Amino acid sequence: MALHKDFPKDKFAILEPEIRWFPADEALREQGYEKLLPPFVPELRKRVKEWRNKGYEGASAVSKALLSWWFKEEHLGFGADGKAFSFRYYFAQREAVETIIWLYDAAGVRNKYDLLPFDSLGRVSPNRFDEDWLRLVIKEFASGVVLFS
């Protein structure tokens, strides 16, 4: 298992899609990165990054307000001792929320067929999913989000 050589120590830092944890030896990153990740992850990370950089273009007004509240406003939390502390979402948590909102609001994903174009290697077919309802399941890691459908 490897971390990119430029992986930041700051868990709040916004990561570039290519600077992530990798499920193999670092020497395989050049040839095997996309092949070793779940099918939708590489493409979605790129798209969500572009969307974030464009100010969440295409998101509903409610989604934009929530994203601003969650990620731009200061939040106070309180410890067991009653002392206040500044709370921030980790980048992986942020990216998980952004990915779901991007899929629904900006990309217009409404069913399993709408997800297929995000499989950049063509590994997923509609027959892989038995159900007809949309299911977006995310797993956030310190190195970013992984989407399962």
C-alpha positions in Angstrom: 0.0 0.0 0.0 1.4 3.4 -0.9 0.8 7.1 -0.5 1.8 9.4 -3.3 5.1 11.1 -2.6 3.3 14.5 -2.4 0.5 13.3 -0.1 0.0 16.1 2.4 0.1 15.6 6.2 -2.9 18.0 6.6 -6.1 15.9 6.6 -8.1 19.0 5.6 -6.0 19.8 2.5 -7.9 19.5 -0.8 -6.2 16.7 -2.7 -5.6 16.5 -6.4 -7.2 13.3 -7.9 -3.8 11.7 -8.6 -2.4 12.3 -5.1 -4.1 9.6 -3.2 -3.6 6.4 -1.4 -2.9 3.5 -3.8 -3.7 -0.1 -3.1 -0.4 -1.5 -4.3 3.3 -0.7 -4.4 4.1 2.9 -5.5 6.1 1.5 -8.4 2.8 0.3 -10.0 1.1 3.7 -9.9 2.0 4.7 -13.4 0.6 1.6 -15.1 -1.9 0.2 -12.6 -3.6 3.1 -10.8 -7.0 3.1 -12.5 -7.1 -0.7 -12.8 -6.7 -1.2 -9.0 -9.5 1.3 -7.9 -13.2 0.7 -8.0 -14.5 1.5 -11.5 -16.0 4.9 -11.0 -13.4 6.4 -8.7 -10.8 7.9 -11.1 -13.2 9.7 -13.4 -15.5 10.9 -10.6 -12.5 12.4 -8.6 -11.6 14.4 -11.7 -15.1 15.6 -12.4 -15.8 16.6 -8.8 -12.5 18.5 -8.6 -13.4 20.5 -11.8 -16.9 21.1 -10.4 -15.5 22.3 -7.1 -13.1 24.6 -8.9 -16.0 26.1 -10.9 -18.0 27.0 -7.7 -20.3 24.0 -7.8 -21.8 25.1 -11.1 -25.1 23.2 -11.8 -25.9 22.5 -8.1 -29.2 23.5 -6.8 -29.4 26.6 -4.7 -30.0 24.5 -1.6 -27.0 22.3 -2.3 -24.8 25.3 -2.8 -26.0 26.9 0.4 -25.3 23.6 2.3 -21.8 23.2 0.7 -21.0 26.7 1.7 -22.2 26.2 5.2 -20.4 22.9 5.7 -17.1 23.8 4.1 -16.7 27.6 4.3 -18.3 28.6 7.6 -16.5 28.2 10.9 -18.1 25.6 13.2 -17.7 25.1 16.9 -17.8 21.7 18.5 -17.7 20.9 22.2 -15.5 18.3 23.8 -16.5 16.0 26.7 -14.9 18.6 29.0 -17.2 21.3 27.7 -14.5 23.2 26.0 -15.2 24.6 22.5 -13.0 23.7 19.6 -13.1 24.6 15.9 -14.6 21.8 13.8 -13.8 21.1 10.2 -14.6 18.2 7.9 -11.7 16.1 6.7 -11.1 16.3 3.0 -12.4 12.8 2.5 -15.6 13.6 4.2 -16.0 16.8 2.0 -15.3 14.9 -1.2 -17.8 12.2 -0.3 -20.6 14.8 0.2 -19.5 16.7 -2.9 -19.5 13.5 -5.0 -23.1 12.6 -4.1 -24.3 16.1 -4.8 -22.4 16.4 -8.0 -23.8 13.0 -9.2 -27.4 14.0 -8.5 -27.5 17.8 -9.1 -24.8 18.5 -11.8 -24.5 15.1 -13.6 -28.2 14.3 -13.4 -27.7 10.7 -12.3 -31.1 9.1 -11.6 -30.5 5.4 -12.3 -27.7 2.8 -12.7 -27.5 3.5 -16.4 -26.6 7.1 -15.8 -23.5 6.0 -13.9 -22.0 3.9 -16.7 -20.3 6.7 -18.5 -18.1 7.4 -15.4 -16.5 3.9 -15.7 -13.4 5.1 -17.7 -12.2 1.5 -18.3 -15.5 0.0 -19.3 -15.5 -2.6 -16.5 -19.2 -2.2 -15.4 -22.3 -3.3 -17.3 -25.9 -2.7 -16.5 -26.4 -6.4 -15.9 -24.1 -6.2 -12.9 -26.8 -4.6 -10.9 -30.0 -6.5 -10.1 -32.0 -3.6 -8.6 -33.7 -0.9 -10.7 -33.4 1.9 -8.0 -30.5 4.3 -7.7 -28.1 3.3 -5.0 -25.1 5.5 -4.3 -22.8 4.2 -1.6 -19.7 6.0 -0.6 -16.7 5.1 1.5 -14.5 7.9 2.6 -10.9 7.3 3.3 -8.2 9.7 4.5 -7.1 9.7 0.9 -10.5 10.5 -0.6 -13.8 9.0 -1.5 -14.6 5.7 -3.2 -18.0 5.2 -4.8 -19.8 1.9 -5.0 -23.1 1.5 -6.8 
